[in-house]
Amino acid sequence: MHPPVLAHAGLLAALAQLVPGASVDQLQFAARLAAADSEAVGELAAFLTRAVTPGSRA
């Protein structure tokens, strides 16, 4: 997969953990972010995942 696609998927997964009831329409910004700077989005997704994972340090 291309880096923007992986970053987008990672960000969507992290956001889905934070807001389980979020609809696709509410998360359209994630694709724009991933296209703009996939490396930063990947880092954001990793940070958010650590933030919501019990016992991990964000």
C-alpha positions in Angstrom: 0.0 0.0 0.0 1.1 3.6 -0.6 2.1 5.6 2.5 -0.9 8.0 2.3 -3.3 5.0 2.2 -1.6 3.4 5.2 -1.5 6.7 7.1 -5.2 7.2 6.4 -6.1 3.7 7.6 -4.1 4.1 10.7 -5.6 7.5 11.5 -9.2 6.1 10.9 -8.4 3.2 13.2 -7.1 5.5 16.0 -10.1 7.9 15.6 -12.5 5.0 15.7 -11.1 4.0 19.1 -11.6 7.5 20.4 -15.1 8.0 19.0 -16.7 4.7 18.3 -19.9 6.2 17.0 -18.3 8.5 14.4 -19.7 8.3 10.9 -17.7 8.2 7.7 -18.9 11.8 7.0 -17.4 13.0 10.2 -14.0 11.6 9.4 -13.5 12.9 5.8 -10.8 15.2 7.1 -8.6 12.2 7.7 -8.1 11.6 4.0 -7.2 15.2 3.3 -4.7 15.1 6.2 -3.1 11.8 4.9 -2.8 13.2 1.4 -1.2 16.4 2.7 1.4 14.8 4.9 1.2 11.1 5.3 4.3 10.9 7.6 2.8 13.3 10.1 -0.6 11.5 9.9 1.1 8.2 10.6 2.8 9.7 13.6 -0.5 11.2 14.8 -2.2 7.8 14.5 0.6 6.2 16.5 0.3 8.9 19.2 -3.5 8.6 19.4 -3.2 4.8 19.6 -0.8 5.0 22.5 -3.0 7.6 24.2 -6.0 5.3 24.3 -4.1 2.0 25.0 -4.1 1.2 28.7 -0.7 1.2 30.2 1.1 2.9 27.3 2.8 6.3 27.5 1.7 8.9 24.9 
